[in-house]
Amino acid sequence: MIMTKEEILNTVATEVTALAKDQAASLLAGLSVDELTPLVQAQIKTVTDPLEAEISTTSSVWVKIRNRLYVTAINNAVTSIVAIIQSELTELVKK
């Protein structure tokens, strides 16, 4: 059977994509809690910074209380988020 140029390109693309996915998953699954935590905290900061800014600029006591609760809850979730990420990455490597 002779493959067309498009079939060859599709096969190569599929194989390269699968290889890249496997290597990325293996690398990411090997990240420790100490390596993942700062990455998660940096992403969480993009959520909490606007809340903190609103706390410092609003005159509403309710907005301050609400945002402070959000920030506290979000920051307390870091450990759980890291554990979930590690679990999902481990599952990804097994597939």
N, CA, C and O of each residue as an XYZ file, in Angstrom:
380
protein
N       0.834     -1.181      0.000
C       0.000      0.000      0.000
C       0.879      1.245      0.000
O       1.785      1.380      0.823
N       0.607      2.130     -0.909
C       1.358      3.374     -1.017
C       0.557      4.467     -0.319
O      -0.637      4.646     -0.558
N       1.262      5.197      0.559
C       0.602      6.276      1.305
C       0.736      7.586      0.543
O       1.749      7.851     -0.104
N      -0.291      8.379      0.635
C      -0.226      9.707      0.022
C       0.580     10.623      0.936
O       0.849     10.307      2.094
N       0.946     11.750      0.382
C       1.700     12.738      1.157
C       0.914     13.138      2.406
O       1.483     13.254      3.492
N      -0.387     13.347      2.249
C      -1.228     13.757      3.385
C      -1.285     12.662      4.452
O      -1.243     12.962      5.646
N      -1.378     11.415      4.039
C      -1.407     10.301      4.991
C      -0.087     10.200      5.751
O      -0.069      9.939      6.954
N       1.001     10.407      5.042
C       2.320     10.373      5.682
C       2.432     11.498      6.702
O       2.873     11.278      7.830
N       2.031     12.706      6.305
C       2.091     13.845      7.223
C       1.202     13.621      8.445
O       1.600     13.935      9.567
N       0.010     13.084      8.235
C      -0.891     12.803      9.356
C      -0.300     11.764     10.302
O      -0.397     11.903     11.521
N       0.307     10.732      9.746
C       0.924      9.690     10.564
C       2.086     10.255     11.373
O       2.203      9.994     12.571
N       2.936     11.024     10.719
C       4.073     11.635     11.406
C       3.581     12.582     12.501
O       4.086     12.549     13.623
N       2.606     13.418     12.180
C       2.071     14.365     13.164
C       1.475     13.633     14.360
O       1.673     14.049     15.501
N       0.759     12.564     14.113
C       0.154     11.781     15.196
C       1.225     11.169     16.089
O       1.121     11.219     17.315
N       2.244     10.599     15.481
C       3.320      9.965     16.249
C       4.118     10.991     17.052
O       4.433     10.762     18.220
N       4.438     12.101     16.432
C       5.205     13.151     17.117
C       4.394     13.727     18.275
O       4.929     13.968     19.357
N       3.109     13.944     18.042
C       2.237     14.472     19.091
C       2.161     13.502     20.263
O       2.243     13.920     21.418
N       2.008     12.228     19.982
C       1.937     11.217     21.041
C       3.240     11.171     21.832
O       3.220     11.079     23.060
N       4.363     11.232     21.138
C       5.662     11.220     21.802
C       5.835     12.451     22.682
O       6.276     12.341     23.826
N       5.492     13.616     22.156
C       5.609     14.856     22.930
C       4.710     14.812     24.163
O       5.117     15.235     25.245
N       3.499     14.304     24.002
C       2.568     14.195     25.133
C       3.134     13.269     26.203
O       3.093     13.590     27.391
N       3.658     12.129     25.788
C       4.223     11.172     26.742
C       5.407     11.766     27.495
O       5.521     11.601     28.709
N       6.283     12.454     26.779
C       7.449     13.051     27.425
C       7.044     14.172     28.372
O       7.585     14.280     29.473
N       6.103     15.002     27.957
C       5.631     16.091     28.819
C       4.954     15.535     30.066
O       5.184     16.026     31.171
N       4.130     14.525     29.895
C       3.435     13.921     31.035
C       4.430     13.309     32.012
O       4.283     13.460     33.225
N       5.435     12.622     31.494
C       6.450     12.025     32.361
C       7.216     13.089     33.131
O       7.480     12.935     34.323
N       7.565     14.153     32.453
C       8.289     15.245     33.100
C       7.435     15.897     34.175
O       7.898     16.110     35.295
N       6.198     16.214     33.841
C       5.313     16.885     34.789
C       4.953     15.985     35.965
O       4.851     16.460     37.097
N       4.761     14.703     35.714
C       4.416     13.777     36.793
C       5.555     13.655     37.797
O       5.334     13.307     38.957
N       6.759     13.939     37.352
C       7.911     13.864     38.235
C       8.119     15.093     39.099
O       9.025     15.118     39.933
N       7.289     16.119     38.910
C       7.433     17.330     39.718
C       7.031     17.052     41.159
O       6.024     16.394     41.422
N       7.828     17.557     42.078
C       7.533     17.370     43.496
C       6.576     18.450     43.986
O       6.291     19.419     43.282
N       6.090     18.260     45.201
C       5.220     19.259     45.829
C       5.951     20.596     45.904
O       5.358     21.649     45.671
N       7.236     20.548     46.230
C       8.025     21.781     46.345
C       8.166     22.503     45.009
O       8.307     23.725     44.976
N       8.130     21.762     43.918
C       8.218     22.375     42.594
C       6.859     22.856     42.092
O       6.768     23.884     41.421
N       5.809     22.114     42.417
C       4.466     22.479     41.956
C       3.862     23.642     42.735
O       3.172     24.485     42.163
N       4.122     23.688     44.037
C       3.486     24.697     44.888
C       3.732     26.121     44.406
O       2.772     26.886     44.313
N       4.978     26.527     44.092
C       5.170     27.902     43.606
C       4.451     28.181     42.285
O       4.002     29.302     42.047
N       4.343     27.169     41.432
C       3.630     27.349     40.167
C       2.146     27.600     40.420
O       1.541     28.478     39.804
N       1.571     26.825     41.325
C       0.156     27.001     41.670
C      -0.050     28.348     42.354
O      -1.007     29.060     42.052
N       0.842     28.695     43.269
C       0.719     29.976     43.975
C       0.796     31.152     43.007
O       0.093     32.147     43.186
N       1.627     31.050     42.003
C       1.727     32.131     41.014
C       0.421     32.285     40.246
O      -0.015     33.403     39.974
N      -0.199     31.167     39.899
C      -1.484     31.239     39.195
C      -2.586     31.761     40.110
O      -3.446     32.532     39.684
N      -2.553     31.341     41.356
C      -3.556     31.808     42.322
C      -3.423     33.309     42.540
O      -4.416     34.003     42.760
N      -2.212     33.796     42.479
C      -1.975     35.234     42.663
C      -2.716     36.052     41.603
O      -3.158     37.168     41.875
N      -2.851     35.499     40.405
C      -3.589     36.222     39.360
C      -5.072     36.348     39.704
O      -5.761     37.234     39.197
N      -5.553     35.462     40.564
C      -6.947     35.534     41.015
C      -7.073     36.425     42.253
O      -8.004     37.223     42.362
N      -6.132     36.279     43.176
C      -6.253     37.001     44.446
C      -5.821     38.461     44.366
O      -6.312     39.287     45.135
N      -4.920     38.795     43.457
C      -4.471     40.195     43.364
C      -5.618     41.173     43.097
O      -5.694     42.204     43.766
N      -6.512     40.891     42.146
C      -7.638     41.815     41.949
C      -8.548     41.907     43.181
O      -9.093     42.970     43.478
N      -8.704     40.797     43.887
C      -9.509     40.824     45.111
C      -8.847     41.699     46.169
O      -9.509     42.492     46.838
N      -7.534     41.545     46.310
C      -6.779     42.370     47.264
C      -6.851     43.849     46.878
O      -6.994     44.718     47.738
N      -6.753     44.120     45.590
C      -6.828     45.511     45.125
C      -8.188     46.107     45.453
O      -8.286     47.260     45.873
N      -9.231     45.321     45.261
C     -10.568     45.818     45.566
C     -10.737     46.046     47.066
O     -11.418     46.985     47.479
N     -10.121     45.193     47.879
C     -10.173     45.377     49.333
C      -9.577     46.723     49.710
O     -10.114     47.435     50.559
N      -8.470     47.065     49.080
C      -7.788     48.311     49.449
C      -8.438     49.559     48.861
O      -8.160     50.669     49.313
N      -9.297     49.390     47.862
C      -9.882     50.582     47.235
C     -11.356     50.799     47.545
O     -11.876     51.895     47.337
N     -12.033     49.771     48.038
C     -13.471     49.921     48.277
C     -13.751     50.493     49.664
O     -12.956     50.343     50.592
N     -14.877     51.137     49.776
C     -15.308     51.617     51.090
C     -16.363     50.684     51.681
O     -16.789     50.864     52.821
N     -16.779     49.692     50.907
C     -17.812     48.762     51.357
C     -17.224     47.711     52.297
O     -16.318     46.962     51.931
N     -17.753     47.674     53.493
C     -17.305     46.686     54.471
C     -17.626     45.277     53.980
O     -16.834     44.353     54.167
N     -18.789     45.117     53.353
C     -19.198     43.802     52.873
C     -18.285     43.295     51.759
O     -17.961     42.108     51.720
N     -17.873     44.167     50.869
C     -16.949     43.767     49.798
C     -15.607     43.372     50.400
O     -14.989     42.399     49.967
N     -15.160     44.124     51.396
C     -13.891     43.795     52.061
C     -13.974     42.425     52.725
O     -13.062     41.608     52.593
N     -15.078     42.176     53.442
C     -15.255     40.890     54.120
C     -15.330     39.756     53.100
O     -14.655     38.737     53.245
N     -16.154     39.939     52.071
C     -16.318     38.913     51.039
C     -14.980     38.581     50.383
O     -14.606     37.414     50.270
N     -14.266     39.619     49.953
C     -12.999     39.390     49.260
C     -11.961     38.759     50.177
O     -11.188     37.903     49.746
N     -11.939     39.176     51.438
C     -10.986     38.596     52.385
C     -11.289     37.102     52.562
O     -10.369     36.287     52.628
N     -12.572     36.745     52.639
C     -12.951     35.329     52.736
C     -12.527     34.563     51.485
O     -12.004     33.452     51.578
N     -12.754     35.160     50.317
C     -12.338     34.518     49.064
C     -10.829     34.285     49.043
O     -10.366     33.191     48.721
N     -10.072     35.318     49.389
C      -8.610     35.221     49.366
C      -8.141     34.139     50.337
O      -7.275     33.331     50.002
N      -8.710     34.126     51.530
C      -8.329     33.125     52.527
C      -8.654     31.719     52.037
O      -7.819     30.819     52.130
N      -9.853     31.528     51.521
C     -10.257     30.204     51.030
C      -9.376     29.752     49.871
O      -8.950     28.598     49.820
N      -9.108     30.654     48.954
C      -8.278     30.318     47.788
C      -6.866     29.959     48.226
O      -6.311     28.962     47.764
N      -6.279     30.753     49.106
C      -4.921     30.476     49.573
C      -4.849     29.174     50.364
O      -3.845     28.464     50.296
N      -5.894     28.856     51.107
C      -5.916     27.604     51.871
C      -6.067     26.381     50.973
O      -5.816     25.259     51.413
N      -6.466     26.579     49.745
C      -6.692     25.467     48.819
C      -5.434     25.030     48.074
O      -5.474     24.044     47.338
N      -4.333     25.732     48.244
C      -3.115     25.434     47.476
C      -2.694     23.976     47.639
O      -2.408     23.303     46.649
N      -2.651     23.487     48.863
C      -2.210     22.114     49.108
C      -3.114     21.114     48.397
O      -2.633     20.153     47.796
N      -4.412     21.337     48.465
C      -5.362     20.442     47.795
C      -5.204     20.503     46.285
O      -5.262     19.476     45.608
N      -5.008     21.689     45.762
C      -4.840     21.859     44.317
C      -3.590     21.126     43.837
O      -3.621     20.443     42.814
N      -2.497     21.267     44.574
C      -1.251     20.587     44.212
C      -1.455     19.070     44.242
O      -0.986     18.367     43.347
N      -2.145     18.564     45.256
C      -2.397     17.122     45.355
C      -3.232     16.631     44.174
O      -2.966     15.563     43.623
N      -4.236     17.406     43.791
C      -5.082     17.033     42.649
C      -4.266     17.029     41.358
O      -4.393     16.118     40.540
N      -3.433     18.046     41.181
C      -2.587     18.116     39.980
C      -1.663     16.907     39.915
O      -1.536     16.273     38.867
N      -1.018     16.586     41.036
C      -0.119     15.432     41.047
C      -0.870     14.143     40.722
O      -0.376     13.306     39.966
N      -2.043     13.987     41.283
C      -2.849     12.795     41.026
C      -3.231     12.691     39.552
O      -3.117     11.624     38.950
N      -3.680     13.795     38.981
C      -4.088     13.796     37.571
C      -2.896     13.557     36.648
O      -3.023     12.865     35.638
N      -1.748     14.122     36.986
C      -0.558     13.899     36.162
C      -0.122     12.442     36.229
O       0.293     11.868     35.222
N      -0.214     11.849     37.398
C       0.125     10.437     37.548
C      -0.804      9.578     36.697
O      -0.357      8.639     36.038
N      -2.088      9.897     36.712
C      -3.056      9.170     35.885
C      -2.763      9.357     34.399
O      -2.902      8.421     33.612
N      -2.359     10.566     34.019
C      -2.051     10.854     32.622
C      -0.886      9.997     32.141
O      -0.898      9.506     31.013
N       0.116      9.818     32.992
C       1.278      9.017     32.618
C       0.886      7.552     32.451
O       1.441      6.854     31.603
N      -0.063      7.085     33.252
C      -0.491      5.681     33.181
C      -1.244      5.360     31.897
O      -1.280      4.204     31.476
N      -1.850      6.373     31.267
C      -2.665      6.141     30.062
C      -1.826      5.832     28.864
O      -2.359      5.613     27.776
